[in-house]
Amino acid sequence: MPIDKRIKRELKKNFMRYFLAALILFFGITMISAFFSSTDGILDTLSSEREKCSIEDANVTLVSKLSDENEKKLEEYGVKKLENTSYADLNAFDDEDYELRVFKVRTEVDKLTVTEGSLPEKTDEIALEEKTAAAKEVSVGDKFDVDGKEYVISGIVNVVDYNNVLKSVTSGVSNFDVFGVGFVSEDSFKDISSDKITIQYSFTAENEDDIDSVSDYLKDENLMMSILKRTDNPRIKSIDDKTATMKAEVTLIGIVFIFLISFIFYVMSSASIEKDSTFIGTLFSMGYTRGEIVRHYLKLPLIVTIIASVGGMLTGTLCLSESIGKTSYSSYSLPSFAGKINAYLVVLCCIMPFVIQLVTNGLLLSKRLNITPVKLMRGKTMSGKGFRKVKLENKSFPVKMYIRIMLRGLKNQLVLFLGIFIAMFFLVMGFGMKDTLKEYVKDVDSNSMYEYAYILKAPCEPENDDADYQKVTIGGFQVTYSGINMKLNVYGYEDGEGVDSISKNKDEIVISDSTASKLSLKKGDDFEIYSTELKKNFTLKVTDIVHDPVGLTAFMDRTALNEILEKDDAENYYNALVSDEELDISEAYVAETMSHSVNKLAAEEMDSMMQTMIMMLIFMAVVVFAAVMFILLKMIIEKSSYSISLMKIFGYTDKENNHFYLNSFF
């Protein structure tokens, strides 16, 4: 159309307005596309790595090694591949608080991916997991001490069953300051004292039923201490759960963000129509249809939207996906990945902004132009009756001005409200996360149910006779939150030693405030938990809520918990010792040690890892707020330029004009 020649002049005249609107859209699409392309790239890479490395379907912790007869029997129960993945937690790097979990190199299940160097072959060589090496700032060829023996680093590896490098499946977050993973040759592993080794086997199976059959067989043989399926293993599945949650959140934020930009463009187009009303009336009288005029005023916003959307998607995918992925998943050990463009990303970042812009602005502009050419030529662009008459006779002149300016600029105020709302959302989220994490670290530091907890392979007593400790049962259960299975640790104390409000009734349970908040529970509610070991659901009544900042926890009477877990000697059975002092226990009896100091370090590590994400949220909030404010203030001033000129003629100063026009909006 001939009138489309005006598009260049409109862009040149209002370049800064369109540039800032495009900048907001470009920045938002860049961040959204970077996140989605990185997560899709990570998941695709992990999927191929898991297949290539024959990731486990489950692992079992045993009291002794499997015999040849046991292994043959497991094959009959559907085990396809079996690997001895026993390990030893050893002090390393000359740090008494640091533990390196040492495995032998795997050959069948959970095979390693070498990213640098080679796998260890000699007895004095070791390969380190990538995050472990980075945290300790060591590389191939460096030497360090492990349990009194010097090793040289032969290679850096990715470990498919330790994407989340957790010492315990109950740990909330990886802590590379106190825990890492390494691999030695089979001959070197044989030199490690058997007292320090936890016997574990990992295997692949045909289906879920075969895993259950293996579990039943090993229990019948009195070999199994515990079993952990891949679907329940936070070292493997937590990254999948996190991705699903974050994708839903980012999609919602992206859609809200696109609607905000769409409305900004509508206000800009609407202002252009109001300014060009006489010209538009002339076009109507010359035979142009309303559809043609709407299409003309839609073209520039749509062109800007396409350029900003495509540019943002390409920039996010090609330039920022790797850095965003590493920042978002900084606590995970991941193989190298590249951003990926898929249909979902194109729809969300390119097609959806265009369609939302086209539909919403097309309908709104069409409605705005639903007026006769004569009225347009007279400068009347509003259809309908507008606002009811507001009686202002008894008001002072400044008050009348405030009210009239405010009523005439409701659209601008709505955009301003949405812009400030989104900016404040990001800002509050950023500063809220920052303060929450700081308070969480303080809370973990000052509140703990115990100083030390020892998970036992078999019942035992500490060697220091004067030690003050409690015998407890720790049971692992599952709870469901938003369709995701989450680990719940239930602590069984004797005679209310740990928590005063514990009842001896096995149908009652005390939960932590963290559990209550996460699962929206209160006193008197029924609480359903699932035992993966027994494959049973239990419904318990919540009798009390106590403070415990470390993870999802609950508390029961020890005997009652043992009865639920179907232990033979329910009154005397226990599988852990907790104490406020360090206990002297033979390593042969200890499966895992947890401590208050390690929980504090993990909280501090999580706080540190989230700082980059927090700064990104705050930066995004500032950019959105500043750009929306600039666009709207410029439009307000341009729209009111004639009125402001008259006010100056009447003797009003710039300061007084600022009060009239700016105070009406702010």
URHUTA-V151600 format. One record per backbone hydrogen bond with DSSP energy under -0.5 kcal/mol. NH is the residue of the N-H (numbers start at 1). CO is the residue of the C=O. If there is no record, write none. Layout:
# URHUTA-V151600
nh=NH co=CO
nh=NH co=CO
This chain:
# URHUTA-V151600
nh=4 co=1
nh=5 co=2
nh=6 co=3
nh=7 co=4
nh=8 co=5
nh=9 co=5
nh=10 co=6
nh=11 co=7
nh=12 co=8
nh=13 co=9
nh=14 co=10
nh=15 co=12
nh=18 co=14
nh=19 co=15
nh=20 co=16
nh=21 co=17
nh=22 co=18
nh=23 co=19
nh=24 co=20
nh=25 co=21
nh=26 co=22
nh=27 co=23
nh=28 co=24
nh=29 co=25
nh=30 co=26
nh=31 co=27
nh=32 co=28
nh=33 co=29
nh=34 co=30
nh=35 co=31
nh=36 co=32
nh=37 co=33
nh=38 co=34
nh=39 co=35
nh=40 co=36
nh=41 co=37
nh=42 co=38
nh=43 co=39
nh=44 co=40
nh=45 co=41
nh=46 co=42
nh=47 co=43
nh=48 co=44
nh=49 co=45
nh=50 co=46
nh=51 co=47
nh=52 co=48
nh=53 co=49
nh=54 co=51
nh=55 co=50
nh=57 co=203
nh=58 co=203
nh=59 co=228
nh=60 co=201
nh=61 co=226
nh=62 co=60
nh=62 co=199
nh=63 co=223
nh=71 co=67
nh=72 co=68
nh=73 co=69
nh=74 co=70
nh=75 co=71
nh=76 co=72
nh=77 co=73
nh=78 co=75
nh=79 co=74
nh=80 co=204
nh=81 co=204
nh=83 co=202
nh=85 co=83
nh=85 co=200
nh=87 co=198
nh=88 co=102
nh=89 co=196
nh=90 co=88
nh=90 co=100
nh=92 co=95
nh=92 co=98
nh=93 co=145
nh=95 co=92
nh=98 co=95
nh=99 co=178
nh=100 co=90
nh=101 co=99
nh=101 co=180
nh=102 co=88
nh=102 co=100
nh=103 co=101
nh=103 co=182
nh=104 co=86
nh=105 co=184
nh=110 co=54
nh=111 co=53
nh=113 co=158
nh=114 co=112
nh=115 co=113
nh=115 co=156
nh=116 co=156
nh=118 co=154
nh=125 co=122
nh=126 co=152
nh=127 co=183
nh=128 co=155
nh=129 co=181
nh=130 co=157
nh=133 co=129
nh=134 co=130
nh=135 co=131
nh=136 co=132
nh=137 co=134
nh=138 co=133
nh=141 co=153
nh=142 co=139
nh=144 co=151
nh=146 co=149
nh=147 co=91
nh=149 co=146
nh=151 co=144
nh=152 co=124
nh=153 co=142
nh=154 co=126
nh=154 co=152
nh=155 co=126
nh=156 co=116
nh=157 co=128
nh=158 co=113
nh=160 co=111
nh=160 co=158
nh=162 co=159
nh=163 co=235
nh=164 co=235
nh=165 co=163
nh=165 co=331
nh=166 co=164
nh=171 co=168
nh=175 co=165
nh=178 co=175
nh=179 co=175
nh=180 co=99
nh=182 co=101
nh=183 co=127
nh=184 co=103
nh=185 co=125
nh=189 co=185
nh=190 co=186
nh=191 co=187
nh=191 co=188
nh=192 co=189
nh=196 co=193
nh=197 co=194
nh=198 co=87
nh=199 co=197
nh=200 co=198
nh=201 co=60
nh=202 co=83
nh=203 co=58
nh=204 co=81
nh=206 co=78
nh=211 co=207
nh=212 co=208
nh=213 co=209
nh=214 co=210
nh=215 co=211
nh=216 co=212
nh=217 co=213
nh=218 co=214
nh=219 co=215
nh=220 co=216
nh=221 co=217
nh=222 co=219
nh=223 co=218
nh=224 co=218
nh=225 co=61
nh=226 co=61
nh=228 co=59
nh=230 co=57
nh=232 co=229
nh=233 co=229
nh=233 co=230
nh=234 co=232
nh=236 co=233
nh=237 co=233
nh=238 co=234
nh=241 co=237
nh=242 co=238
nh=243 co=239
nh=244 co=240
nh=245 co=241
nh=246 co=242
nh=247 co=243
nh=248 co=244
nh=249 co=245
nh=250 co=246
nh=251 co=247
nh=252 co=248
nh=253 co=249
nh=254 co=250
nh=255 co=251
nh=256 co=252
nh=257 co=253
nh=258 co=254
nh=259 co=255
nh=260 co=256
nh=261 co=257
nh=262 co=258
nh=263 co=259
nh=264 co=260
nh=265 co=261
nh=266 co=262
nh=267 co=263
nh=268 co=264
nh=269 co=265
nh=270 co=266
nh=271 co=267
nh=272 co=268
nh=273 co=269
nh=274 co=270
nh=275 co=271
nh=276 co=272
nh=277 co=274
nh=280 co=276
nh=281 co=277
nh=282 co=278
nh=283 co=279
nh=284 co=280
nh=285 co=281
nh=286 co=282
nh=287 co=284
nh=288 co=283
nh=293 co=289
nh=294 co=290
nh=295 co=291
nh=296 co=292
nh=297 co=293
nh=298 co=294
nh=299 co=295
nh=300 co=296
nh=301 co=297
nh=302 co=298
nh=303 co=299
nh=304 co=300
nh=305 co=301
nh=306 co=302
nh=307 co=303
nh=308 co=304
nh=309 co=305
nh=310 co=306
nh=311 co=307
nh=312 co=308
nh=313 co=309
nh=314 co=310
nh=315 co=311
nh=316 co=312
nh=317 co=313
nh=318 co=314
nh=319 co=315
nh=320 co=315
nh=321 co=316
nh=324 co=320
nh=325 co=321
nh=326 co=322
nh=327 co=323
nh=328 co=324
nh=329 co=325
nh=330 co=327
nh=332 co=329
nh=333 co=163
nh=334 co=332
nh=340 co=37
nh=342 co=340
nh=346 co=342
nh=347 co=343
nh=348 co=344
nh=349 co=345
nh=350 co=346
nh=351 co=346
nh=352 co=347
nh=354 co=350
nh=355 co=351
nh=356 co=352
nh=357 co=353
nh=358 co=354
nh=359 co=355
nh=360 co=356
nh=361 co=357
nh=362 co=358
nh=363 co=359
nh=364 co=360
nh=365 co=361
nh=366 co=362
nh=367 co=363
nh=368 co=364
nh=369 co=365
nh=370 co=367
nh=371 co=369
nh=376 co=372
nh=377 co=373
nh=378 co=374
nh=379 co=376
nh=380 co=375
nh=381 co=379
nh=383 co=381
nh=391 co=389
nh=392 co=390
nh=395 co=392
nh=400 co=396
nh=401 co=397
nh=402 co=398
nh=403 co=399
nh=404 co=400
nh=405 co=401
nh=406 co=402
nh=407 co=403
nh=408 co=404
nh=409 co=405
nh=409 co=406
nh=410 co=407
nh=413 co=409
nh=414 co=410
nh=415 co=411
nh=416 co=412
nh=417 co=413
nh=418 co=414
nh=419 co=415
nh=420 co=416
nh=421 co=417
nh=422 co=418
nh=423 co=419
nh=424 co=420
nh=425 co=421
nh=426 co=422
nh=427 co=423
nh=428 co=424
nh=429 co=425
nh=430 co=426
nh=431 co=427
nh=432 co=428
nh=433 co=429
nh=434 co=430
nh=435 co=431
nh=436 co=432
nh=437 co=433
nh=438 co=434
nh=439 co=435
nh=440 co=436
nh=441 co=437
nh=442 co=438
nh=443 co=439
nh=444 co=440
nh=445 co=441
nh=446 co=442
nh=447 co=443
nh=451 co=579
nh=452 co=579
nh=453 co=594
nh=454 co=577
nh=455 co=453
nh=455 co=592
nh=456 co=454
nh=456 co=575
nh=457 co=589
nh=458 co=589
nh=463 co=584
nh=465 co=463
nh=467 co=464
nh=469 co=467
nh=470 co=578
nh=472 co=470
nh=472 co=576
nh=473 co=492
nh=475 co=473
nh=475 co=490
nh=477 co=475
nh=477 co=488
nh=478 co=530
nh=479 co=486
nh=481 co=484
nh=484 co=481
nh=486 co=479
nh=488 co=477
nh=489 co=552
nh=490 co=475
nh=490 co=488
nh=491 co=489
nh=491 co=554
nh=492 co=473
nh=492 co=490
nh=493 co=491
nh=493 co=556
nh=495 co=493
nh=497 co=494
nh=502 co=499
nh=508 co=505
nh=509 co=541
nh=510 co=555
nh=511 co=544
nh=512 co=553
nh=513 co=546
nh=514 co=548
nh=516 co=512
nh=517 co=513
nh=518 co=514
nh=519 co=515
nh=520 co=516
nh=521 co=516
nh=524 co=542
nh=525 co=522
nh=527 co=540
nh=528 co=526
nh=529 co=527
nh=529 co=538
nh=530 co=478
nh=531 co=536
nh=532 co=530
nh=535 co=531
nh=536 co=531
nh=538 co=529
nh=540 co=527
nh=540 co=538
nh=541 co=507
nh=542 co=525
nh=543 co=509
nh=543 co=541
nh=544 co=509
nh=546 co=511
nh=551 co=549
nh=553 co=551
nh=554 co=489
nh=555 co=510
nh=556 co=491
nh=557 co=503
nh=558 co=493
nh=561 co=557
nh=562 co=558
nh=563 co=559
nh=564 co=560
nh=565 co=561
nh=566 co=563
nh=567 co=562
nh=570 co=567
nh=570 co=568
nh=572 co=569
nh=573 co=569
nh=575 co=472
nh=576 co=472
nh=577 co=454
nh=578 co=470
nh=579 co=452
nh=580 co=468
nh=585 co=583
nh=589 co=586
nh=590 co=586
nh=590 co=587
nh=591 co=455
nh=591 co=589
nh=592 co=455
nh=594 co=453
nh=596 co=451
nh=599 co=595
nh=600 co=596
nh=601 co=597
nh=602 co=598
nh=603 co=599
nh=604 co=600
nh=605 co=601
nh=606 co=602
nh=607 co=603
nh=608 co=604
nh=609 co=605
nh=610 co=606
nh=611 co=607
nh=611 co=608
nh=614 co=610
nh=615 co=611
nh=616 co=612
nh=617 co=613
nh=618 co=614
nh=619 co=615
nh=620 co=616
nh=621 co=617
nh=622 co=618
nh=623 co=619
nh=624 co=620
nh=625 co=621
nh=626 co=622
nh=627 co=623
nh=628 co=624
nh=629 co=625
nh=630 co=626
nh=631 co=627
nh=632 co=628
nh=633 co=629
nh=634 co=630
nh=635 co=631
nh=636 co=632
nh=637 co=633
nh=638 co=634
nh=639 co=635
nh=640 co=636
nh=641 co=638
nh=644 co=640
nh=645 co=641
nh=646 co=642
nh=647 co=643
nh=648 co=644
nh=649 co=645
nh=650 co=646
nh=651 co=648
nh=652 co=647
nh=657 co=653
nh=658 co=654
nh=659 co=655
nh=660 co=656
nh=661 co=657
nh=662 co=658
nh=663 co=658
nh=663 co=659
nh=664 co=660
nh=665 co=662
nh=666 co=662
